[in-house]
Amino acid sequence: VSAPPAAGGQVLQVCGPSYVETLRGSLLGREVALICCGEAHEDAIDLTRRGCVIEAEAGWVDVDCADGHGFDPEEKIAEQGGLTLQGAKSWAERVLQKAAEDSDDSDDDDNAEGFLVFEASGPKAKGRARVFSSELERSAKFPLEPGAIILERGDLDDEAREFNKRRLRGDRVPQEEHDALIGRRKLDRLAEGVEFLDDWLLRQVGFEEVHTRVILESPIHPDEVEFHIDSSVGPAPPAHTCLRHIELDSDADSEDDDDPDDGTGAYADYFHRRLSAHLPRECVRGVDPRDLGDAGDDEMRGAFQALQQGHPPLPEDAEVVELQLLNAAFAVPDIERDQGTEDTSWKEHRAEKIPPVPSWEGYFSAAAELLYYSPQVKADYAPFLARCVGSRKAAWNFFEALYFRTIPEAIAAINLGTETRPFAQTRSLAYQPPGGGPLFRRLAVQSKIPVRAPPLERCLKARGSNPPRTWISGIADRLQKAGCSELVIAVQKWFRESVEYLLTDPKEADEEGDYFAAWLRACHREIWDDIDRSDPAELRRKEWVASQAHPKNKKKRHQLRDITIPGITEAFNEFSKFDPAKRTSTMRERVLAKIIVDAFQLRLVDISMVFAIADAVLASPSDKPVVILLYAGEDHTKSVADFWRKRGFASSGLPGKGQIGKNDWEDEDPRGLDFPAYLRDVRNLFPVPK
C-alpha cells in the first residue's frame, strides 16, 4: 500500500527519523547534499500508532469467553465484592499497578497488564471482582459463573496488541503479513496528515534533476562479497579448557521477558525492504558489516550460502565430533528432551537450517549482541585478547590492517598459531562442571554468536580482492585506485581518533550509557539488581541512585559517581596478568574484553557509511547533483555528519542550521516532523552555496 503524493496543497508531516541534519558541499567534482536521518530503532508497529505516538494507550479490552473457560480462583491476585463494573475496573487497575511495583518486573507500572473477572447478576448491578496475572491461561477446569465477563488490561490498539502477543509467544510473523499490516496503518496516519519516510523518499527519487542514493544501517548485500578458502590452514580446534569451564547461561533479566521486540519488526528493516522493492539495486545500499554472512532476511541468507557452492563443504566442528563420540548429554536436561524454548527460538532454528557463512565481521559481531541484548549468554573474548593479541599496539595493528589493508596482514599482526587458536574461540560447545566429571553439551546459540572462532581457513572477502580483503577494506582499495587516497587516509585517521576517544574513558565517551549499564550488570550486580536501569543514558550521568528495595531510605541508595570503566591501556595491563591456561576469566575481564571489541565494531559502521557515501558519489554520473540519504542510528549519523563537516560540508543557507527533530523523545511525543521547504522538494537543495 503506497501513500499518494501530497495533494491539494496539503503539507504532510513525515514520520520515521527522530531527527534530520542536512549538509551540503562538493565531493569528487559533484555538488552533494547529505541528508542524515537519525533513528531510535523503533518498531514499525509502534511508529504507526495513532498520532505517531509510540507509547501504547492502556485500557480494558473485552475478552471473548464464549467457551466459558475461567481462571483458577486460587491464583487470583486480589478479590473484592460490592463493586460496579466501573468501580471494579478502577480497583483492578490499582491492584495491578501495586503488583507491578512490588514485583520489580515492570519498568512501566502505569501500563501494568492483567485480567479482571467480574461477576454480577445484571448489567448495572454490583458484583464481585477478581484480578489475575496476565501470564495465566484460562482453563475448562474452572468454568465461569453465569453472566461473568472477563476484561484484559492492555494495549487498546487491537492490531499492535495481537501482533506483540504473537511475538511474546515466540511466533514468527511473516514479513509479507507484517508489511501489509504496516501499509494499512500508514494509510490511517495519512488521514491524520502524516506520511512516512519511505513514501516521502519514493517521491523524491522521481525527480530527474538529481541523482538520489540511499545508504542504510542494514546488512551488506551478498553480491558485494565472495567466498575465500585458505587451504594452508586447518579447521578451528576445540575451545581451550578455560572456555569449557565458563558457567552455563543464566536467565535473561526479568524486564526482557515482557518485551515483545524479538529483533524483527523494526521500521528500519521495513524501510529497507520497501525501498529495495521499488528502487534499482544501485540506489539502495546496506552498509552494516556486523551482519555479514548472517543476514536476518531468509532470501539474503540463502544467497550467502550460495557463495560456497563449488567449494569443499565446511568440515564438521571439532567439538561437535568430540561430544558425539562421548555421547555427551546436554547440561540442561530440558534442552536435551525438547531443545529448549528460549534460546532455541525460531531464530536459532533458522541458524541451524541456514547457518551463517564465516566472516571476520561476524566473529566480532557477537560483542554487541552479548553486551546490549543477550548478556545472559556466556561467551568470552578475554582469552583472545590476552593470548592472541596481547597489547594495545597489537590490537591497533590488527584492526587497522583488517579494515584498511589485507586479511593476511591482519593475521600476521597477532598470534594465531597452533598453540593459541584454542584461546580465540569465544564459546565452547562443551561444558566442564567444577571439580571435573564428564563433559556436557551447551547450546550453540548461533543466532547470537554466529562465528565462534576466527575464520582463518575460510571466510567472506571483498569481491575480486587478492590478497583477500574484508568488505570495508575492498571499498578503501577501490577508492584509492580511483584517486581518493587522501580521503582514505583521512578516514583511517578519524577511525583511530574515534575509537581512542571511546576507549580512553568508555563511561564518559558512550553517551547512550550502554557500556556503563553492561559494566554495572557484570561488575556491580548488587547495585544492578536494586536500581531502575530503564534509561542507561540517565544512569550514566547520575551520582547517586535510589534503592528500589528501600526507595525512601537515603542510606540505602547507591553511589555511581566513582564507578568507572578502565580504558584500553589499563585493560591490556589487566589482560597481561590473566593467564587463561590456569583459570577462567572473571566477569570484569569478560565485559571489558567485549567493550574493547565492540568499540572497534561500532566505529567500523561509521567508516563504512563514510566510504559508502564517497563510493556512491563516485559511481553517480557527473551531469547532475547528488542527494545522499543516510538512515541509521543516531550515534552513527551524528558521527558521520561530524566527519563530513570537517571535510567542508556545511548547513549554510538552510534554516535552523539544517536540523529538525530532536535527540531525546518521550514515548508520549508525536513523532511527526515538519519538513522544511528544502526537504519537501530536494531540488531546492541546489545549487550548493559557494
N, C-alpha and C positions, 0 to 999 in steps of 0.2 A: 504494500500500500504506500503510495507516494503522495506527499503533500503537494498540492498545486502551487504554482508561483503566487506571490502576494498579489492580490487583485484589488481594484477599486481604490488604489492609493493607500491601503491599509499597511501600516508598518508593523511587522511582526517582531516580537521578541524572539531571541534564539536561546535554546537550552542545550547544554552539552558540556561546554567548558566552564570551569569555575572562574577563570579569568583569561583575558586575552591581551597579549602585548604585541604590538606591530612595530617592526623596524624596517627601514629602507636603506638601500645602499647599492654599491656596484661590486660585482664579483665576476671575474673571468670575462670581462668585456660586456656584461649584460646588466641592465637595471633589474634589481631584485627586491621584492617585498617579502619579508619573512613574518608570517602570522603565527605566533607561538600560543597555542591553546593549552593551558594547563588544566588537567582534570584530576578529580579526587577519587578516581576508581569507584564511582558509584555504579550500582546495578541499574540496568535499563528499566526494570520493573518499578524501581523507586523514583527515578527521574521522570517517569511518565505518570506519576500520581497527579491527582487534581491540583492545579495551580503550580505544578512542578515543585511541590514541597515534598521532600523525600521522607519526612517523618510520617510514620503510619498514624492515622487517626484511630484511636482505640474506642471501642464501644461494645454493646451487647448484640450478638448475632443469633438469630433463631437456629437451632439445631434440628434437623429432620429426625424425629424419633418415632416415626410411624411403626417401626419394628418393636416398639415397647421396651427396648433394652435400656437398662439403667446402670448405676454405679453401685459398688459395694458400700453400704452405709457405714461400715467400719472404717472406710478410707476417707471419710469426709474431713475437711479442714475445720469446718465450723458449722453450726446449726442454729437457727433462730426461728421462733414462731411469732404469730401475730403481726405479720408484715403484709402490706400491699405489694403488688408486683414492683411498682416504682421504688418503694422502700426497700424491697429485697435487693434490687439492683444496686442501690446506693450502699447498703450494708455489705453486700458481697464484694463490691469494689474496694471498700476499706479493708475487708478481711484479706483480699488478695494482695493489696499493697503492703500490708503488715507482714504477710507471709513471705513476700519477696524480700523485704528489708531484713527479716530475721534469718533468711537462708543464705544471704550474701551471694546468691547465684545470678542476680539480675542487676545490670547497670542502669536500668530504666524502670524504676518501681512504679511510675505513673502508668505504664503500659503492661502491668502485671496481668498474665493470662490465666484463665481457669474456667470452670463450668459452674453454672448456677442451676440447681434443680428446684423448681417452685411447684408446690402442691397446694391447690385451693379448690374450693367447692364451686366457684363460679368465676367469670372473667374479672369482676370487680371486688371479689371477696378477699379478705385477708387469709393468709395461709402460712405454710411452713417452708422455709428456705434452707437449702444445704449447699455448701461450696466444696468443690472438688478440684484437685490439681489438673492442669492441662495435660499432664503426662499419662493420665489414666485413660483406659478404654472401657466403653460400655459393654455389658455382657447380658446374655439371655438369662443368666443365673440370678440376675437381680432386676426383675420386671418393675417397670414404673407403675406408680399408683394411677388409677383412672383420672384423667384430666391433668396430669402433671406435664409440665413443659420443661425443656432444657434450653438454656441460653449459654453461649460461649463468649467470654470476654476476649476480644482480639481485634485484629485489623478489620476496619469497616470497608476496606477496598476488597471486594469479593475476589477479583482476579488475582491481586497480589497475595491475598491470604491463601488461596488454594495453591498458587504457584510455589510459595515458600513452604507450605506444608509438604508438598511433594519433595522438595529439596531436603527438608529436615529428615524425611523418611529415607533419604539416600537414593531416591529415584533420579534417573537421568532424564531431563526434559529435552526432547529432540530440538535441535537448532531451528528446524523449519517451523515447529509449533511455537517456539519462543519468539521468533522473528515476526511471525504473523500476528501474535498477540501484541507485540510492541507496536507494530504498524497500526493496528486498530486503536490502541491507546494514544498514539501520536495524533490521530485524526481528532480525538476528543480534545486534546490540548490545542490543536489548531483552531478549534471552535472558540477557545479561550484567548486566541490571539498570540499563541506561542508555536513556533516551529522548532525543529531540532537541527543540530549542526549538520547532519548528513544531508537533509533536504536543502538547507541553505547552500552547502558546498556544491551539490549537484547542479544547482542553478548557476553558480559562479563559473563552474567548469565550462559551461555552454558559451561563454564569451570568447569569440575568436580573436580578440585583440591581444590576449595574453596567453602564455603557457602556464598551466596550473599543475603543480605536483604536490602529492600528499605523502608525508612521512609519519609513520606511526610507531608507537611503542608496542609493537606486535612481532610475532615470530618472523624470522627470515625465511624467504621462500626457498624451497629445495632446489630450484633451478640455479641458484647462486653458488652452490657448492657441489663437490663431488667426493667420492669415497676414496680414501687413501690407505694402502697397506704397506707396512714396512716389514718385509719378510725376514729381516735380520733380527727381529725382536720377537721373543716368545710371548705367549699369553700371560696375563697377570697371575702371580702366585697367590696362594691363600693369604688372608689378612694375618698380620702378626698377632701373637698371643695377647698383647696389650689391648687390642681391639676386641678380641673374643671375651675378655674379662669385663668389658663395659656392661653395666647393668641393663636390664631389659627396659623396653619402652614403658613410660609411665602413662597415666591417663591425661587427656587434654584438660586444660583449665575449664572450670565449670561454665564460664560465660560462653565458651566456644560451642557448647552443646546446644545453646539456644540461638545460634547464629545460622540462618539458612544459607548464607553465602558459601557455596561449595566450589568457588573458583570459576564458575560459569555464570553467564548472565550479565556480565559487565557491559555497560554501554560502549566502552572502548572496543570490545570484541564485536558487538553488533555493528558499530560504526565501520570497522574494518570489513566485515562481511558485506555490508550494504554498498560500500564504495567499490569493493572488488567485483561485485556483481554488475555494476553499471559503468565502470570506467576501464579503459585499456590497462593492461598489465603494467606498462611503463609509467603510468600516472600514480600508482599507489604502491608504496614500499614499506614493508615491516622491517625494522632495523634493531630489534632487541635480540642480541646474540645469546642471551642466557637460556633460551628455549631451543637452541639449535639441535635438531635431531629429535626433539621431544615436544613437538607442537601439540596444542590442545585439539586441533581440528583433525578428525579421523582421515580425511582425504589427504591432508598435508602429511600426516604420519605415514600413510601408505606410500606417498611419493618419496619420503626419506628412505623408507625400506627398499624401494625400487632401485635406489642408488647402489645398493650392494649386489645387485644382480650381475652375474658374470665373475664375481669374486668368490674365493673359497668361503664356506659358511663359518660363522663365528664358532670357535671351539667351545665346548661345554665348560662352564665355570668350574675352576678347580675346587672351590669349596662345596659346590653342589655335588660334585663327584665324590668327594670325601664323605660328606654327610649321607649320601645314598649308600655307600659301601658300609658305613657304620649303622645303617638303618636308624638314624637318629630321629627322635621324636621332637615335635615342636615343644618349645619351652612352656608355652601356654596351652594346656590340654584342649580348651575350647577351640583354639585355632586349628589344632590337629583334626578335630572332628568336623568342624564346619567352616574352616578357612576364615573365621572371624567375621565381624560385622562392621568395624570401623575402619581399620587400616586396609582391609580388603574391600574397599568401596568399588563402585563401578570404574573409578579412575585406575585402581590397582588392577582390576581385571583387564582393562584396556591395555595397560602397560605390559601385562603378560601376553596378551594376544598380539599386540603390535608394539614390540619393545622399542625403547629409544635407540637411536643409532649413536654410537660413541662419538663424542666431540670433547675437545678441551673446554669449550664453553659450558657444556653440560656437566663436566666433572666439578667445576667450581660453582655452578648454579645452585647447588643444594644449600650453600651457606645462607642465602636469603630465605629459602623455604624453612630452614631449621631455626633461624633467628626470629622471623616475623610470624610464621603461620603454624609451624609444627615443632615447637621446642620439646615436645614430649618424645619425639623420635630421637634415639640415641645414635649419634654419628660424630666423627671427630677428625678435624684437620690438624690437631696439635702434633701428632707424631710425624706427619708430613712436613710441617714447618720446622720441627725440631731436628729431624734426622736428614731430610732430603733438601731442605732449603738452608736452614742453619743461621742465617743472618739477614739483617735489613738490606744490606748491599746486594746479597744474592737474590733476595725477593725482587728487588727492583730490576736487576739484570734479567731475571727470568720473565717477569711480566712485560717489560718493555720489548724484549725480543719476541715474545709470543704475540703481541699486538701490533708491532711495527716492523718486525723483521721475519724470520722464518722459524718454523717449529723446531728443526734440528738445533738452531742456535739457542732457542729457549731451553731445550732439554740439556744442552751442554753447560748451561749456566748453573745447574743444580746437580744434586747427586741422586740419580735414579738407577743405580746399578742393581745387580742381583741381590745384594745383601739389604739394600734399603727399600726396594719396591714393596715388600710386605707392609712397611710403615705408611705407605702412601694410600692404602685403602682407607676409605672414610667410614666404612661399616662392614662388620663381619656378618656373614650369614650363619655363623656358629656362635653359640653362647656357652661359655665355660663357667659354671657356677663357682662361687667362692669355696675353697677347700678341695677343689678337684672333682672327680667323678666323671661320668660320661658327658660327651658333647650333646648339646641340644640345638635345634634349628631356631633361627629367628625369621620373621617375615622379611622379605627383601625390600618392601615399601618402595618399589621402583618408581612409583608415581611421585615420590618426594625426593628420592636420591637416584636420579636416572643413570648416572655413571659413577660407580663406586671406586674405580681405580683410574689413574692417569692412562689415557688411551695411547700408549706408546706404539702398540703394534698395528692399530687401525683406527682411523678417525675421519671425520669430515674435514675437508680443507677447501680453501677458496678455489673455485673452478679455474682450471688451467694453470694453477701455480706449481712451479717446480724450481727449486725445492718447495716442499709443501708449506703453505701459509694458512693461518687462521683466516676466517672470513673478513675480519676487520683489517688485517694486515694486507689482504688482497686488494682492498679498496685503496689503502695507503700507497701500495705499489703502483696501482693504476693511475692515481693522481700524480705521483712523482713522475711517471713516464709521460704524462700529459703536460708537464712543465709546471706543476704545482708543488715543487719541493719545499718552497718557503712556507707554504700553508701546512704541509705535513709536519715540518719541524716545529712550527708554532703550536700545532695540536699536541704533539708529543710533550712539549714543554708545559703546556696547560694541563695535560693529564697528570704529569708528575706533581705540579703545584697543587692541583685539586685533591689528589689522593693524600699528599703530605699534609695538607691542611686538615683533612678529615681524620687522619690517623695520628696527628700530633696530640690532639685532645678530643677523642671521639664524643664525649659527653657534650662539650661545648659546640663542636662543629656540626653535629647532627641535630638540626633544629626541630625535626619532627619527633625526636625523642625515642626512636625505635631501638637504638643501641643502648640507651640508658635503661629502657624497660627490660631488654634482654639481660643486661648486666644485673639488675635488681633480682630478676627471677632466678638467675643462676647462682649469684654470689651472696644475696641477702634475702633468702627465701622467707625468713621470719617477718621481714618487712613486707615483701611482696604479697604474702598471704593475708595481710592485715590492713591493706590500703585500697583505696579506689584507684585502679590503674586504667580507667577507661580512656584517659587523654594523656598519652605518653609525652606529648609536647609540653603540656602544662606541668606534668610531673617532673620533667627535667628542670624546669625553672624554679620549682618550689624549694624553699629552705627547710620547711617543716611540713609534715602531712599528718592528718588526724588518723588515729587508730579506728578501724571500723568496729572492732570489738568494744572499744571504750571511746566513743566519739566525743564525749563531753569532758574527758579527763586529759588535761594538757600534759600531765606527767607520763601518759601512755603514748603520746604522739611520737612520730619518728623523724629524726633529722636526716635530710637528704643532701644538705649543702656540702658536707665534707666527703660524700661518696663520689669518687672519681673513677674513670676508666683509664688504665695505663695506655700511653702512646706506643707507637710501633717500636721505638728503640727500647723502651722498658720491657715491652712484650717479648722481644727476642732475647733480652737478658734473662727473662724468666724461662723461656724455652731452652736456653743453654743449660739450665740446671735440671731440666726434665729429661730423664733417661727412660724412654718408652720400653727399653729392653728389660727394665727392672720393675716398672709399675704402670698402672693405668693412669691416664691424665685426670686431673682434678676438674671440677665443674668450672672453676675460674679459668684454667688453661683452655678448656674446650670452647667456652664462649668467646674468649679473647682471640683464639685462632679463627673462629667464624667471622668475627668483626673485621679482622685484617683481610681475610679473603674477600668478604663481601664489599669492602671499600673499593678494592680494585675492580670488582664486577660492576658496582654502582656507577663508577665513573667511566667504565668501558661503554656503558649505554650512552653516556653523554658524547664521547668521542665518536661513537657510531652515528649519532644524529648529526654531528658537525660534518663528518666525512660524507654522509648521505646527502646533505644539503649541497655541498660542493659538487658531488657526483651528479646530482640531479640538474644543477645549473650547467655543468659541463656537457651533459647529454642533450640539453634543450637547444633547439635552433636559435641562432643569434638574431633572428629577424624581429623578435618580439620580446617585451619584458617578461620576467618570470615571477610567478607567485608561488611561494612555498608555504604550505600549511603544515605545521608540526603539531601533532596531537599526542600528548604524553603526560605523565605525572608531573605535578607542579615543580618538584625538585629538579627534574631533568630539563623542563622548558626554561626555567629561570637560569640554570647553569648554561644552557646553550645560548640564550639571549645575551648573557654576560660576555661569552666568548665573542660573539659577532659584534657587540658594541665596541670591544677593544680592536676590532678589525675595521672600524669606520662606519658601521651601521648605526642609524640613529632614528629617533622619532620626530625629527624636525618637521614642522608644518602640520603635525597631527594633534588634534585637541586632546587634552588630558595626558600628554606625553605618550600617546598611543596605547594607553592602558585602560581597560574596562574590567568590571568584575572585582573580586576580592579573593584573598587567600584563605580567610577563615570564615566559613559559613556555619550558621546554626542550622540544625536539622529542620527547624520550622520556617526557614527563609525560603521564599520562592526563588527558584534558580534561573528564571528567565533573564537574559541580558538584553539591554537596549543597545543594539549595534549602531555605531555612528555611520554617517553617510559613506565614508571611505570603505566600510566593510559591507554595507548593503549592496554596493557595486564595486568590486575590487579594481575595476578600471580606473576608479578615482584615485588610486594609489600612485598613478603615474601621470606625468614624469616625476622622477625622484629629484628632490631639491639638490642643487649643487652645493 
